[in-house]
Amino acid sequence: MPKSRARALAGIAGFAAALVAAIYTLNESTLRFHFWKVVAGKAHGGKCVDINDVRIYYETYGAGMPVLVLHGGLGSIEGMGQQIKALANSHFVVAPDSRGHGRSTDSNAPFSYSLMSSDMLKLLDHLQIDQVDVVGWSDGGIVGLDLAIHHPKRIRRLVAISANYDVNGLLESPTSEGEIPHPPLRYRIFAQDRAHWPALYRKVVRMWQTQPHYTLNDLENIKVPTLIMAGELDNIKREHINQLSKAIPNSEEVLIAGATHWLPVEKPDIVNSHILSFLDGESS
C-alpha cells in the first residue's frame, strides 16, 4: 500500500476514533476538542509513563516554550481543552491526567497535592523539561501553587485559576456523605477501571476536606510571576482570592465577570486572552 494512502487511512481511523469518543461524552466542547486534535496538526498523541506508584497518561501539543496544563479534581485533560487549543499555537503543551483521573491509574495511597506535585515533577524530568510555565485550574491550580512554593527553579510563570490555598477558602465544605454521584461519561469512556469511581470520589473529597493548608509565609516565598484568576461567582471566597493574590509578591489578580468556578469552560476566550498575555509577558 502506498505510504500516502496508508497515512490517509490512519488519519481517517484516528478521526473516527476521536469522533466516537467525543460523541459518547455528549459534550460539545469535548467534541470540538477531539475534532481539533485530529485536524489541526498540533497534537502529538498520548503516552503513558510509570511515575511513583501509578501510570500517568499525558498528551503533548504544539511547539515553543513548554507549558504544563493541569485540570481540576474529578476531571481530565478534556476539561482544559479550550486552553490547550489556544496555547498550542505558540507553546509546547504538556497535559496529563492526574493520578486516578481520566486514563491515569491509581494506587492505594491517599491523595495529596504534594504527591500530585511530585508526579508532575517526575513527568517533567521524563520529558527533560528543566523549566515550565504552569496553567492550573482548581486542583490543578493548587498543584501549581505547591510547585511554585517548593520547586521555584522549575517554574517560570504560574497561572492559578479558581485555586484556594486553605480549606477555609471554600464557600461550602465538601462532603462525602450520602450517595456517590454517578460517574461522568468521560470517566466511563476513558478510565482504566470504571469500577474505581467510588474510591476515586471518596479520595478526592477527603483531600478537599483536609487540604491545602499553605500559610501566608509559604505564599510570600513564591517568587515567580503569578496570575491569580477566579470567577465573580466562584465557590472560592472573594476575600480568600484577594489574600492569595496579595500574599504572592509578584502577582496580579483577574476576576472574570459573570463566571463561576467553571470559568475556563464558561468564558474560554476571556480566560485564554489573559493567560496568553500573561505568559508572553504582556499582562495588563
C-alpha positions, 0 to 999 in steps of 0.5 A: 500500500502506498505510504500516502494512502496508508497515512490517509487511512490512519488519519481517517481511523484516528478521526473516527476514533476521536469522533466516537469518543467525543460523541459518547461524552455528549459534550460539545466542547469535548467534541470540538476538542477531539475534532481539533486534535485530529485536524489541526496538526498540533497534537502529538498523541498520548503516552503513558509513563510509570511515575511513583506508584501509578501510570500517568497518561499525558498528551503533548501539543504544539511547539515553543516554550513548554507549558504544563496544563493541569485540570481540576479534581474529578476531571481530565485533560478534556476539561482544559481543552479550550486552553490547550487549543489556544496555547498550542499555537505558540507553546509546547503543551504538556497535559496529563491526567492526574493520578486516578483521573481520566486514563491515569491509574491509581494506587492505594495511597491517599491523595495529596497535592504534594504527591500530585506535585511530585508526579508532575515533577517526575513527568517533567524530568521524563520529558527533560523539561528543566523549566515550565510555565504552569496553567492550573485550574482548581486542583490543578491550580493548587498543584501549581501553587505547591510547585511554585512554593517548593520547586521555584527553579522549575517554574517560570510563570504560574497561572492559578485559576479558581485555586484556594490555598486553605480549606477555609477558602471554600464557600461550602465544605465538601462532603462525602456523605450520602450517595456517590454521584454517578460517574461522568461519561468521560470517566466511563469512556476513558478510565482504566477501571470504571469500577474505581469511581467510588474510591476515586470520589471518596479520595478526592473529597477527603483531600478537599476536606483536609487540604491545602493548608499553605500559610501566608509565609509559604505564599510570600516565598513564591517568587515567580510571576503569578496570575491569580484568576477566579470567577465573580461567582466562584465557590472560592471566597472573594476575600480568600482570592484577594489574600492569595493574590496579595500574599504572592509578591509578584502577582496580579489578580483577574476576576472574570465577570459573570463566571463561576468556578467553571470559568475556563469552560464558561468564558474560554476566550476571556480566560485564554486572552489573559493567560496568553498575555500573561505568559508572553509577558504582556499582562495588563 
